[in-house]
Amino acid sequence: MRKMSVKQSVIACSLVSMLSLTACSSNPTTTTGDTGSTSSPAPGNKTITLSVITSDRFLELAKQKYEALHPDTKINIKEYAAAPQTAPQGQAQGQGQGQGQQQMMIMQKPDPKNTEKYASSVGAELMSGKASDIIVTSGLPYQKYADKKLLENISDLMSKDASFKKDNYYTGIFDAMTYNGSLYAVPIKVGLNMWLGNQALLSAQQIDDSKWTWADFKKKASSMIADKNNDGKPDTYPMGKIEPAELVTSMLNSSFSKFADVGAKKAKFDTPDFINMLKLAKSMYDDKVILADNSDPNNVVFQPKGNVLMYTDMYTMPKMNFEGKGGYYNLPSESEAKGTQFTSSLPLAINSKSANKKEAWEFVKYLLSDEMQSARELTGIAVNKTGAKAQIDFLKTLGTGGEGGGKQMKLMINGKAATVQPATEQDVAAMEKILNNVSVYAENDLKITNIVAEETAPFFQGQKSAEEVAKVIQNKVNTYLQE
């Protein structure tokens, strides 16, 4: 069977669609831009506004359920950009219970321009005191606003709320997102930054991915390069194709705080550590560690685009790559914090100037509840342990005639069928091991990431030295941080 690129990770509207779950869509009553509530609340009612780049089915479902439970509260989802279009990527077949054929969909990444526009708009609203009650902090330097006392201390809200049981959550995720000892943005769901590795080729390698650095990876990778037919071109590459901008961004985000302290407004790019990191990144291309353009993409040891965005990714992707012998590995890092890295597409902050802080916290808490974290519409990795168990247990029903549906479930990839079997206890244990190790926030600031990606291009093209590039980045990031 032809392998599926990890870049084609099955997310949101892919296996969710296959399993007859609710399709990704926004409720037509969602407002776009600064238009306010769709209807005037009755006297005595509260309207809680949530700012988000793009709404999704999970938020719409939560709004619907919460308003039914709290008739005196309305949730207004303030959407700044329309949902990105999805594209067909194949077919999923379910044989039994009328499952029928459905198209598998690939969710596109949010447009960076929309993210930047959102961050600029919400930042201005926060500074002017006109921000929504709840804010998705994706793309925002939330530390900056926390320092200005514009965001509520969520750690205090958690500790003072007897109904909130922090032990019910993967606290390593919360701890990783603290700033100055407190949580100002709480992730409702996360995605995991991991590589998919060919375990058949890695079985002889002694790899401790719990604490390896990028230099460790380069050393290991050099020993994996093979030219069995002596044609001067490797038959096996340690890493799949990745563009220099993506590689340096991945290296930066794995150790972001080492090079940029947003809260302290201090850049640390004009340093030996960053300069050496750039040289290390370029050496991976020079030394043929990374797949060349004209090489077979199947002959790689690690796929660098192994973001785990859903439980179905975590379960199915290792089985769909490397002849079913794939396994997940933590990314290398330069920071002292070790563990599985994560990001969040739905980190929420509460506006400290809001007149509805109590009600805002109640809605955030509902999004973190067992009920909502167990919902199929979550389309992410749950931060609630009960929710995670429900999501994983669902994988055990695939093709059994249970909730997963049908006698047999198949994915159609490039015209060929791959049968999806129910998850075994061994599969479940492997997933739970990963989840219990999630503890490193792959922090990033969109503006800083863009500066680094753009300014390092001349270095990879051989036009500037690493030292010259580091100075330019240092100056630009410092200017940005002082704004």
C-alpha positions in Angstrom: 0.0 0.0 0.0 1.3 3.4 -0.9 2.1 5.4 2.3 0.2 8.5 3.1 2.3 11.6 3.8 2.1 12.7 7.4 1.4 16.2 6.1 -2.0 14.7 5.1 -2.8 14.2 8.8 -6.4 13.1 9.3 -8.0 15.8 11.2 -11.3 17.7 11.9 -13.3 16.8 8.9 -11.5 13.6 7.8 -12.0 10.6 10.1 -14.6 12.6 11.9 -16.6 12.6 8.7 -15.9 9.0 8.2 -17.3 8.1 11.5 -20.5 9.9 10.8 -19.8 12.6 13.2 -21.0 16.1 12.9 -19.4 18.0 10.0 -17.2 21.1 10.7 -19.3 24.1 10.1 -20.2 27.4 11.8 -23.6 28.2 13.0 -25.1 30.9 10.8 -26.0 33.0 13.9 -22.3 33.5 14.7 -21.3 37.2 14.3 -18.4 38.2 12.2 -16.3 41.2 13.2 -17.4 43.8 15.7 -21.1 43.5 15.1 -22.1 42.7 18.7 -24.8 40.2 19.7 -27.2 38.8 17.1 -30.2 39.7 19.4 -30.9 41.9 22.3 -30.8 40.1 25.6 -33.9 40.2 27.8 -33.7 42.4 30.9 -31.6 40.7 33.6 -29.9 38.4 31.0 -26.1 38.2 30.5 -24.4 38.1 27.2 -20.9 36.6 27.2 -18.8 37.5 24.1 -16.0 35.2 22.9 -13.5 36.5 20.3 -12.1 33.8 18.0 -10.4 33.9 14.6 -12.8 31.3 13.2 -15.6 29.4 15.0 -16.1 25.7 14.7 -18.7 23.0 15.5 -17.3 22.4 19.0 -17.8 26.0 20.0 -21.3 26.2 18.4 -22.3 23.0 20.2 -21.0 24.3 23.5 -23.0 27.6 22.9 -26.1 25.6 22.2 -25.8 23.3 25.2 -24.7 26.0 27.6 -27.6 28.4 26.7 -30.0 25.5 27.2 -28.6 24.9 30.7 -28.4 28.6 31.5 -31.5 30.4 29.9 -30.4 33.7 31.4 -27.0 33.7 29.7 -26.3 34.1 26.0 -23.0 33.3 24.3 -22.0 35.5 21.4 -19.2 34.1 19.3 -17.4 37.0 17.7 -15.7 35.5 14.6 -13.1 37.5 12.7 -12.6 35.3 9.6 -14.7 32.8 7.7 -13.8 29.1 8.1 -11.1 27.9 5.6 -12.3 25.7 2.8 -11.7 22.0 3.0 -10.6 19.8 0.1 -11.4 16.2 -0.7 -8.5 13.8 -0.1 -9.9 10.3 -0.8 -12.8 8.2 0.4 -13.7 6.4 3.6 -15.9 3.3 3.4 -18.0 1.9 6.2 -19.6 -1.4 5.4 -22.6 -1.8 7.7 -25.3 0.2 9.4 -25.8 2.4 6.3 -22.4 4.1 6.7 -22.0 4.4 2.9 -19.1 6.2 1.2 -18.1 9.6 2.3 -15.3 11.8 1.3 -12.3 12.2 3.5 -11.5 15.9 4.0 -8.3 17.7 4.9 -8.6 20.8 7.0 -6.5 23.7 5.7 -4.3 25.7 8.1 -5.7 29.1 9.1 -4.5 31.9 6.8 -1.5 33.6 8.6 -2.9 36.9 7.4 -6.2 36.2 9.2 -4.2 35.3 12.4 -2.2 38.5 12.2 -5.2 40.6 11.5 -7.0 39.0 14.5 -4.1 39.5 16.8 -3.9 43.2 15.8 -7.6 43.8 16.2 -8.0 42.0 19.5 -4.8 43.6 20.9 -6.2 47.1 20.1 -9.5 46.1 21.7 -7.7 45.0 24.9 -5.7 48.2 25.1 -8.8 50.3 24.6 -10.8 48.4 27.2 -13.3 47.2 24.6 -12.3 43.6 24.3 -14.6 40.6 24.5 -15.2 38.8 27.8 -13.3 35.7 26.6 -10.5 35.8 24.1 -8.8 33.1 22.0 -5.1 34.0 22.4 -3.8 32.3 19.3 -1.2 34.6 17.7 -1.4 37.1 20.6 1.6 37.8 22.9 -0.6 37.1 25.9 2.3 37.7 28.3 2.4 41.3 27.2 -1.3 41.8 28.1 -0.9 39.8 31.3 1.9 42.2 32.4 -0.5 45.1 31.7 -3.1 43.5 34.0 -5.5 43.1 31.1 -6.0 39.4 31.5 -7.5 37.6 34.5 -5.4 35.2 36.5 -7.0 31.9 35.7 -4.9 30.0 38.3 -6.7 32.1 41.0 -10.1 31.3 39.5 -9.3 27.6 39.5 -8.0 27.6 43.1 -10.9 29.6 44.5 -13.6 27.4 42.7 -14.3 24.4 44.8 -16.2 22.8 41.9 -13.1 22.8 39.7 -10.9 19.7 40.3 -7.5 20.4 38.8 -6.5 16.8 39.3 -9.0 15.8 36.7 -6.8 17.4 34.0 -3.4 16.8 32.5 -1.8 19.3 34.8 1.5 19.2 32.9 -0.3 21.0 30.1 -1.5 23.8 32.4 1.8 24.0 34.2 3.6 24.4 30.9 1.5 27.4 30.0 2.0 29.3 33.2 3.6 32.8 33.0 5.3 34.2 36.1 3.8 31.3 38.1 0.2 31.8 36.9 -2.1 30.7 34.1 -3.5 33.5 31.9 -4.6 31.4 29.0 -6.0 27.9 29.4 -6.0 25.5 26.5 -9.3 23.8 25.8 -7.7 21.3 23.4 -4.1 20.7 22.2 -2.2 19.2 19.3 1.0 17.3 19.8 4.3 18.1 18.1 5.8 14.7 17.3 7.7 13.0 14.5 6.6 9.7 13.0 9.5 7.3 12.8 10.2 4.1 10.9 10.6 1.6 13.8 11.8 -1.1 11.5 14.9 1.0 10.8 15.1 2.5 14.3 15.1 -0.8 16.2 18.9 -1.0 16.2 19.2 2.7 17.3 19.4 3.6 20.9 17.3 6.7 20.9 16.2 8.4 24.1 13.7 11.0 22.8 12.8 12.1 26.3 15.9 14.4 26.4 17.6 14.6 23.1 18.8 17.8 21.5 19.0 18.8 17.9 22.7 18.1 18.0 22.0 14.6 19.3 19.6 14.1 16.4 22.1 15.3 13.9 24.7 12.8 15.3 22.2 9.9 15.2 21.0 10.9 11.8 24.5 10.9 10.3 24.8 7.2 11.1 21.5 6.4 9.4 22.5 7.7 6.0 22.9 4.8 3.6 24.1 4.5 0.0 23.7 0.8 -0.7 24.0 0.9 -4.4 27.0 3.3 -4.4 25.5 5.7 -6.8 26.6 8.7 -4.7 23.1 9.4 -3.5 21.7 8.1 -0.2 19.1 5.3 -0.4 17.9 6.2 3.1 17.5 9.7 4.4 17.1 10.3 8.2 14.5 13.1 7.7 11.7 13.6 5.1 11.4 16.7 3.0 11.1 19.9 5.0 11.8 23.5 3.8 14.4 25.5 5.7 11.9 28.0 7.0 9.8 25.1 8.5 12.9 23.5 10.0 14.3 26.6 11.6 10.8 27.5 12.9 10.4 24.0 14.4 13.8 24.4 16.1 12.9 27.8 17.4 9.5 26.9 18.8 11.0 23.8 20.5 13.0 26.2 22.6 11.3 29.6 22.1 11.9 31.0 25.6 15.6 30.5 25.2 15.7 33.0 22.4 12.8 35.4 23.1 11.4 36.6 26.4 8.2 38.3 25.4 7.2 39.3 28.9 10.6 40.9 29.7 10.8 42.4 26.2 14.2 40.8 25.6 15.5 39.1 22.5 18.4 36.7 22.6 19.1 35.9 19.0 22.5 37.5 18.7 24.0 34.7 20.8 26.3 31.7 20.1 23.4 29.4 20.9 21.2 30.8 18.2 24.0 31.1 15.7 25.1 27.5 16.3 21.5 26.4 15.9 21.3 28.1 12.5 24.6 26.4 11.4 23.3 23.1 12.6 20.1 23.5 10.6 22.0 24.3 7.4 24.4 21.3 7.9 21.4 19.0 7.8 20.9 20.0 4.1 24.6 20.1 3.3 25.2 16.7 4.8 22.2 15.1 3.1 20.3 14.4 6.4 17.1 15.8 4.8 15.4 14.2 1.8 16.6 15.7 -1.5 14.0 17.0 -4.0 14.5 14.2 -6.5 14.5 11.3 -4.0 11.9 8.7 -3.1 9.9 10.1 -0.1 9.3 6.6 1.2 13.0 6.1 2.0 13.1 8.2 5.1 13.5 7.3 8.8 11.6 10.3 10.3 8.6 12.2 8.9 9.0 15.7 10.2 5.4 16.7 9.8 3.9 14.4 12.4 1.6 16.8 14.2 -1.0 14.8 16.2 -4.1 16.9 16.0 -6.7 14.2 16.9 -6.9 10.8 18.5 -7.6 9.3 15.1 -4.2 10.7 14.0 -2.5 9.2 17.0 -4.0 5.8 16.3 -4.1 5.5 12.6 -1.0 7.3 11.3 1.6 4.9 12.6 -0.4 2.1 10.9 -0.6 3.9 7.6 3.1 4.7 7.3 6.3 2.6 7.1 4.4 -0.5 6.2 2.5 -0.3 9.5 5.6 0.0 11.6 5.5 3.7 12.4 5.9 5.1 15.9 5.8 8.6 17.4 8.9 10.3 18.8 9.4 13.6 20.7 11.0 16.4 18.8 14.5 17.4 19.9 14.8 20.5 22.0 17.4 22.9 23.3 15.4 23.9 26.5 15.7 22.3 29.9 12.0 21.3 29.9 11.6 17.8 28.6 8.6 15.9 27.4 6.1 15.9 24.6 5.6 19.3 23.0 2.1 20.7 22.4 0.4 23.6 20.8 -3.2 24.8 21.2 -5.6 26.2 18.6 -8.0 27.1 21.4 -6.3 28.8 24.3 -8.7 31.0 26.2 -8.1 34.1 28.3 -10.6 36.2 30.3 -10.6 39.9 29.9 -9.8 41.4 33.4 -11.9 44.5 32.5 -15.0 42.4 31.7 -18.1 43.1 33.6 -19.0 39.5 33.3 -15.8 37.7 34.6 -17.7 35.3 36.8 -20.0 34.2 33.9 -17.0 34.1 31.5 -15.2 31.7 33.9 -18.3 29.5 34.1 -18.4 29.1 30.3 -14.7 28.4 30.1 -15.1 25.8 32.8 -18.0 24.3 30.8 -15.7 24.0 27.8 -13.3 22.1 30.1 -16.0 19.8 31.5 -16.2 16.1 31.1 -19.2 16.5 28.8 -17.6 18.9 26.3 -14.2 17.3 26.5 -15.8 13.9 25.6 -17.6 15.4 22.6 -16.6 14.1 19.2 -16.7 17.7 17.9 -13.7 18.6 20.0 -11.4 17.8 17.1 -8.3 18.0 19.2 -6.6 16.3 22.1 -8.6 16.7 25.4 -7.0 18.3 28.4 -9.5 16.6 30.7 -8.6 13.0 31.6 -12.2 11.8 31.5 -12.7 13.3 28.1 -9.5 11.7 26.9 -10.7 8.3 28.1 -14.0 8.7 26.3 -12.2 9.7 23.1 -9.8 6.8 23.2 -12.5 4.3 24.2 -14.4 5.3 21.0 -11.4 4.1 19.0 -11.9 0.6 20.5 -15.4 0.4 18.9 -14.2 1.0 15.3 -15.7 -1.6 13.0 -17.3 -3.6 15.8 -20.9 -2.6 15.2 -20.7 -0.4 18.3 -20.6 3.3 18.4 -17.8 3.3 15.8 -20.3 1.7 13.5 -20.3 -1.0 10.8 -18.8 -4.4 10.4 -15.7 -3.0 8.9 -14.2 0.4 8.4 -11.8 1.3 5.6 -9.8 4.3 4.5 -9.4 4.9 0.8 -6.0 6.4 0.1 -4.8 6.9 -3.4 -7.4 4.4 -4.6 -6.3 1.7 -2.2 -8.2 0.5 0.8 -6.8 0.1 4.3 -8.9 -1.6 6.9 -9.2 0.2 10.2 -9.3 -2.2 13.1 -10.5 -1.5 16.6 -7.9 -0.1 18.9 -6.4 -2.8 21.2 -5.4 -2.4 24.8 -1.8 -2.2 23.6 -2.8 0.7 21.3 -4.6 2.4 24.2 -1.6 2.0 26.6 0.7 3.6 24.0 -1.6 6.6 23.5 -2.0 7.0 27.3 1.7 7.0 27.7 2.1 9.8 25.3 -0.7 11.9 26.9 0.8 11.5 30.4 4.1 12.9 29.0 2.7 16.1 27.4 4.4 18.8 29.4 6.3 21.2 27.0 4.5 24.2 25.5 5.8 24.8 22.0 5.4 28.5 22.5 5.6 30.9 19.6 4.9 34.5 18.7 3.6 34.8 15.1 5.5 38.1 14.5 8.8 36.7 15.8 8.4 33.4 13.9 7.8 35.3 10.7 10.9 37.5 11.3 13.1 34.4 11.8 11.7 32.6 8.8 12.1 35.5 6.5 15.5 36.7 7.7 17.2 33.3 7.7 16.4 32.7 4.0 19.6 34.4 2.8 21.6 32.3 5.2 20.3 29.0 3.8 20.8 30.4 0.3 24.5 31.1 1.1 24.1 34.9 0.7 24.7 35.9 4.4 26.5 34.4 7.3 24.7 33.1 10.4 26.2 35.9 12.4 24.9 38.6 10.0 21.4 37.1 10.0 21.4 36.8 13.8 22.1 40.5 14.2 19.3 41.5 11.8 16.9 39.2 13.7 18.0 40.5 17.1 17.4 44.1 16.0 14.0 43.4 14.4 12.7 41.4 17.3 13.9 43.9 19.9 12.1 46.6 17.9 8.9 44.6 17.9 9.1 43.7 21.6 9.5 47.4 22.5 6.4 48.5 20.6 
